Amino acid sequence: MRKVIILLPFVLLLFTNCSKREDELSNELFVGTWNWKSTTFYEPPSTETPASTGIVRKMQLLENYHYSITENDVVKSEGNYSIQKGTTNTDHTEQKYLVFSNNGELIIVSVDASKLILKTDGYDGATYEYQK
């Protein structure tokens, strides 16, 4: 009986760690319609917005891992997406990526209930800001 009591915390810890790993790659925070607010380019330095480009871009991420990207209500890309961990090309750190079946992959800088920031994986890339 004493061995069971001693082993119980370790077994619970094992299951807790496994569930956290699954939650890390969940799409729960990503699901919804994201409205493009800006793109900041590194080289040459510049920023684009809907006001400066006349483009209204929306990215819809569904719970079933399907996505669509529209510009001025015209579908530009659609397919499936996933959230994966990978190593960056620039600083070789592990990051989360939003991977699109028909549109490449972007590093997830941050995400919460109302704001999503993504960036390309390169020194001369761009950062994209979206809001719900």
Summary of the structure (lengths in Angstrom):
residues: 132
radius of gyration: 18.9
end to end distance: 53.3
largest distance: 70.7
contacts: 321
relative contact order: 0.17
helix: 20%
strand: 48%
